[in-house]
Each structure stands twice: as structure tokens, then as C-alpha cells.
Amino acid sequence: MRLLDAVLRKGLPLESALDAAARDLDRADDRAFAHAIAAEALRRLTDLDALIDGATAKRLPDDAKARFALRIALVQALALGTPPHAAISTALPLVDGGPRRLVHGVFGTLMRRNATLPEVPTLPPAVEQRWRANWGDGVAEAAARLLAAPPPLDLAFAPDAPPDLKGIGLMPGHLRLPARTAVAGLTGYGEGGWWVQDVAASIPARLLGPGEGKTALDLCAAPGGKTMQLAAAGFRVTAVDESESRLARLSENLARTHFQAEIVRADVLAWTPPEKVDAILLDAPCSATGIFRRHPDVLHRVRPRAIVALAEGQKAMLARAADWLKPGGLLVYSVCSLEPEEGEKIADQFLSSRPDYVLEPVQPGELPAEIPLPGGRVRVLPGIFEAEGGADGFFVARFRRLSGG
């Protein structure tokens, strides 16, 4: 209940709310189960609420404890395979001193009706309307299908050192394993032979090509997937991020994989590198609506006002970073967002404001044919690689600084 409240009422990311919400739980499996209940409830929230509203004479307020308790009981019984008597027994103590009879009665009514959740979840209405308007009905419907289950596990590795694991590869240096695969027990994890990274998230660094000893900035770099890609490609990387805790994870990942990078803790909008570099990767902070398969909380906590504010931050970061690139160098801008305000529009504004930059179009042979390249830029939408488990939503644009810039 604390996890759901953190996301739905306070607007916090599910992962960052976990420590505080699960503070009373000592066992790792209990924490994992609490997380699983909350995550599945967020995947199915629209349909859970429709069931609750269909079984109550008067609609419960969105923030009512009774609604939260019913969501928790119903998602266990209808999606996670928990026996109904066990599901309701975990929910009723949440409303002690309150509407226990109401919660018990609504749950019992739905169980007697043999209530079920649809195979394909219903997207939150505001999100569905926005994505249909921006990308069309097919993309919105594909997104709903992908929301039905956690995504597969994607691994990245240096192309010349593939891990000794069985899976499917969607592009060089990528391996896909089934959903819910435990990371720590996999061959090669302790030796640093690979790292976890969605196939779409690997695209931005790929577009900078071979490093050959050239200098590169990875801005907003933590937890380090793209830093490791750049290092593996032969770049001399400086990884910049302002989060101490996320940089600690980046350092751990570098130590495990035996890659080298200079780490700088700094705000990109306040920091200046000592000299210009050959390549820049700016994977900018964004709404992260493209990672809804793994983090369904984004569907419920990201509002249009936040998208506008984040887009302004991306615009400022891109403008500042552009001054740090050597003439002739490449700058890659990316966001894991399905909102054109954070992708296409930022790229267009950048080019119109910087005559010293031109778009360096992505060529068809650089990426798998399934990935669209509208106008020479990358736009990964729900539906791409769907048969193999999908991919995160991403926008990527590559720019070259003109000589004399």
C-alpha cells in the first residue's frame, strides 16, 4: 500500500520508493513480493478499478484506503495466482478500524462473479489518447499488449566476447533471455562478461561508431550501460552524472566489467569539461514513458506538465553540450520517451538554433531493418520486435559539428 501510494499520490518512481515503503521487511523475498504486487497492480490498474467500480453502489475515491486494499487483494487473486482466501487476508488488515466489511464484501462479490482481468491490459485513458494521437491506433494497441507481462532480459557485451549463454540476438553485442531470469546466477556475471541493457537502449552508443582512442563524454551516464559500450568500442570516456548513488553503481559496473572511464560527479548544466572532445552522448533525463514495460509506474505518475518541464531541461542540456564538441565530431542525443515533445521537437529546435550543426542521418545498414529511421533519425515504438518481446521506446538523433564550429 505504501508503494502504490508513493506512485499514485506522491508521483514517485516505484523503484526509488521501495526502500522506504518496505522498511519493515527484513527478508528479501518479502520485499520482492511486495514489489511484484505493486508493479502488477500498476500494470492492471485501469482494469482493477473498473472491476471495483462495477461492484460498488457508490464510486470509491481514487485515494480511498478501501480502493487500495481491493487493488492489492484482486491483483493477487486474479493475476499472481494467490488463493483468494490468502489474498483477502493480506488486504483486510490494511483497513483495520475502517471499511473492512466493504472491502470483504466487494472482494467476495467479484470472486462469486468469477471476475477476470482481460488478457490485454487497458492503458490509462489519458496515456492511450495521447499515444493514439501521436503514433496511431496500432502503436497504442501494441503498447497495451506489451504491458501484459514483464519484458525479457537483455544483455549487452563486447561483440568480440559473446557470453556462453543461450538466447536470441537482435543485433551484434546483444543477447535476449526469458523474462524473470535471475541475473546474479548467470554464467559470466561475476566475471563481468556482460551487463544488463535493453536492446533499444544500446542504440545511441552504437551510432558513435568505433572509438579508436578518441575522447567521448557520456552525459547523464549512470548507471553506466552506455559508458561500458563506449569503452568497449575503444573510446576514452568521461562519464558525468550528478547522482552520487547512481555513480556508485556505475563504478561497481566498471569494476565488474573491467572497463575504464573517468567519472565526474557534476550537473551538466553547471559543469564544463577541461577541453573539447571528439564525441558526445547525451542520454537526457526524460519522462521515461518508453520503459513502461519494465516500469509501469510511469504510466500513472508522468503528467503532461512534467513532460513540458523535462523537455525544457533537455533543450538546455543539448545546447550546453554542443559547445564541448570538436569540429567534425559527432553528438548523439537520445531519450527513452514516447513523447515527441522530448524527442523530435527537441532535435528540430536544436538544428534550427545551431547553424554549426547538421543532422548526420542514420543509414539503413547501421541498425536492424525492423527499426524505423524517419528522416534519418531513430524512433523505436511499441510493436518493434514484438514477437521477440518488444523493446523500450526510444528517440535518437545524431548530429555532426561542422568544421569551424
N, C-alpha and C positions, 0 to 999 in steps of 0.2 A: 504494500500500500504506500509506503514511503517512496519507493522508486516511481510508481505511477504518479504520485503527487508531485514529485520533483520535475517530471517531464511535462505533465499536463497543466499543472497550475503555475509552477515556477519557471518553466521553459528551459530546464537544464538538460544537457545530454545524458542519456541513460548511463553510459559508461562512467562519466565523471561523478554521477550521483551515487554510484554503487557503494563506495566505501562508507559514506555517511549513512546511507539507508540500511546497510547490512551490518552496522556497527555492533549489534547484539549477537551476531552469528559467528561462532568460532570455527565451525567446520567448513572446509572449502566446498564440499558437496552441497551443503545447505545454502551457501552463498550462490553457487551456480544454479541451484533450483529456483531460488528467488529471482535471479536474473532471467532465467528461462521463462518463468511465469509472466514477468513484466514484459519481456520482449514479445512473447506470443500474444499477450493481451493487446499490445500496441499494433501488431500486425493485423489483428482481427477486431480492432476497437469499433469500427463502424458497424460491423455485423453483430458484435456483442451488445452494443447499445440498442440496436434495432430489436433484438430478442427481448431485452429488458423492457423497452418501451411498449412492446406488444403484450406484455404480461402484467402491466401496472395500470390501474384505473387513472392515476394522475402521474404525469411525467415527473420523474425524479430530477432534481437539479444536477447539472453536469458535475459539480464538485461535492455532491452528497456522498457521505461515507457508505450509505447503502448501495449506491451505484458502483463504487469502487470494490466493495466486498463481493457484489454479484459478478462483476467482471472477473475477479480473481477466481471465484468458485467455478464459473461457467467455462472459462478458458482451460482450466484443469480438466474438467469433466468432458468437454467437447473437442478439445484439440490436443491435450497432452496425455490422454489415456488414464487419468486418475479416476478411480472408482468414485461415483457420485457422493457416497456417504463420507468418503475421506475428503473430497473437495469442499463440501459444505462445512465439515467440521473444522477445517482450517480457516474458513471465512467468518464463521459466526463470532469467534472471539474478537474480531475486529470491530464489531458493533455492540460489544457488551455495554449495557446501560443505555442502549439505543434501540433502533428498529430491528431487533433480532427476528421478531415474528414476521415482519415484512420480508426480510432477506430470505428466511427459510421458506416462506410461502411462495415467493416468486420463483425461487430455485426449484422447489418441488413441482410447481405448475409446469415449468418448462421441461423438467425431466419426464413428467407424465405425458406431455405432448410429444415426447421423443424429438425434442428440438435438436437441430443440427446447424452447423455452420456451413456456408457454401464452400465448395471446393476452391473457387477463386475468390479471394477476399475482395471486399468493396473498398476502394480508395476513399479517403476523406473527401467529401464533396468539393471543398474549395481547391484541393490539390488536383482532383480529377478534372474539374472545369478548366483550371489553368493549363494543365498539360494537354488536354484536348485542343484548347485554343492555340497553343504554341506549336504542337507537334502532330496533331491529328488523332483520330479515334484509335487507329491501330497501335500507336505508341502507348496511349493510356491503357488500352486493354492488355498489352504486353506487360506493362508495369504491374498491373493487378495480378497477372499470372505469376510473375517473378516474386511477388510479395508473399506467395503462399507458403514458402519454405525458406529456411536459411540457405545461403548460396554455397557452392563448392569452396574448397580451399585451394587457393592459387599460390604457387611457389615461383620465385624468381631465382635465377642463378647465372653465373658467368657462362656464356654459351659453350665455352671450351671445357666446362667441368660439370656435365649433367649429373644429377643425383641418381643413386641406384634405387629408384622408386618407380612403381608402375602407375601411370596416369595418362592423361592426354595432353598434348602440347598444342596450343593455339597459335604460337609464334615462337621464334628462336628464344631460348633462355626462359621458357615458361613451361610449367607443368601443373595440371589441374587434377586434384584428388577429390574424393566424395565429401559432401557436407558432413560436418561434425567429426571430421578426422582430428584426432588429438595430435597437436603439433610436437610436444616435447618428446614423444616416444618414437618419432620418425627417424629413420636412418639418415645420418648426416647433419642432424640439427646441432648436436653438441660440437661437432667439428666445424660448423659454420659453412657448410657447403651450399646453403640456400637461405632465403628469407621469405617471409610471407608478404605477398603483394598482388593485388588484383590485376588481372591481365590489362585492364584499361589504364590502371594507374602506372603501368610500366611504359606507356606510350610517350609521355613528354620527354623523358631522358633519352629514349631511343632516337628522337628526332634531332638530337645534337650530334649524332654520328660518333665516329671513333675519336678518342681523346688525343692520342699520340703525344702525350706530355703537355698538352695545352692547359691553361688555367680556366677554372669554372667556378662560378658561385651557385650554390644551391640555396635559394632564399626560402624562408619558412620551411626548413628542411626536415625537422623532426617528424616522426621517429626514425627517418633515415633510409627508407627504401630507395629513393631516387639518388641519394648520396652514394649508396653502395653500387647502384647501377653505373653512375658516372665514374666512380673509382675503378670498377671492373672494366669499363670501356677505355681506361687509360688517362683520364683527366686528373689533374692536380686540383683537388676540390677543397673549397672553403664552404662549410655548412653553417648557415646563420639561422638562428631561431631565438625568440625571446623567452620561451618557456624552459625554466630550469629542469622541471621534472621530465619533460619530453626530450630535452637534450641528454639527460641521463640515460634514457632508453636508446637514444642514438649512439651514445658512447658504448653502451653494452652491445649493441648490434655490430658496431665496427670491430669491437674486440673479439666478438664471437666469429665474425666472418673474415677477420684478418685483413680488412681493407684499411687504408689510411685516408684521413681527411683532417684538415684544420677545423676546429669547432669554435664558433664565436657566438656568445650569448649577447644578442642585441635586437633592438626594434629596427626593422628595415627602414622605417620612416625617420629614424633618428641617427642611424649608423652610416658611415661612409667607408668604403674599402680603401686601403692604402694606395692602390693603383688599379688601373683598368684591367679587365680580364678578356679572355678570348670567347667565353660562352657564359650565358646566364640562364638558369632555370628558375622561374618564379611560379611555383605551385601555390597560388594565393589562398589565404583563408576565405572561405565562402560558406554558403548555406548548407553545403554538403547534401543537397537533396538527391544527388546522383548515387549516394551509397545507401539508399533506403532498404536494399535487400539485406544488408548486414546491420543497419541501424534504423529500424522502423520508427524510432522516436522522431526522426527529422520530419516525418510527415505531419506530426501533430504540434511541434513546437516552433517551426520556422514560419513566420508570418511575412506578408508582402513588405511591411515596413522594414523588417530585418534584411530582406533581400536588397532593398534600395540602399540601406546603410552599408552593407557589406560590399556592394558594387562600388560605392564611393571610395572605400578603402583600397580595393583592388586597383582602381584607376590611379590613385595616389602612389601606390607601391610601384606600379608599372612605369609611371612617369619618372619616378626617382631612380629606379634600377636602370632605366635606359641610358642614363648618363655614365654608367660604370662600364660600358662595353666598348672594346676597341673597334675602330672602323673595320668593316668586313666581318665582324663577329656575328654570332647567332644568339638570339634571345627567344626562349620558349616560354610562353605564358599559358597556364592551364588552371582549370577549376574542376572539382568533382561535383558539378552542379548541373541540373537540368533546366536552369532558368536562363534564357537568352540575355537577360539584363546583366548577368555575371560573366557571360562568355562572348557571344557575337558582338553585342553592343560595345563592350569594353574594347575589344580588338579594333572595331571600326573607329571608335573615338581616338584610340591611340594613333592609328595611322593618319587620321586627319589632323592630329596635333603635332606630329613629328615628321617633318619632311625629310629628315635624315634617316628614316627607316622605311623599308619596303617589306611587304609580305614575301616570305620565302615559301612558296607553295609546297605542300607535302605531295610527293609523287606517288602514283598508284603502286609502284613496286616496293615502296618502303614499308608498307603495312599489309596485313592480310586483306584480301579483296572484300571481305564482309564489312569492313569498316568504311563508312562513307567519308568522303573528302569534299564537302560542299565548298566551292570557291577556294580549294587548296588548303582548307583548314579541317581539323578533325572534330566530328561530333558523334560521340558514342551515345546511342539512345537505347532504351529498353526494347528488346526484340533482337538485338545483335547477339549472336552466339546463344540464342535462347535454347536451342536443342541441347547445347552443352552446359547449360546452367546460367547463361547470361553474363553480363559484365556491368561494372559500375558505369553510371552516366558521367561523361567527361566532355569538356571542350578543350581543344588545344590549338594554339596558333603559333607559328614560327615566323620570326622577323629577322631581317638582316640589316645591320647598320651600314649605311653607305660610306664609302671612302670619303674622308674629310669630315665625318660626323663627329 
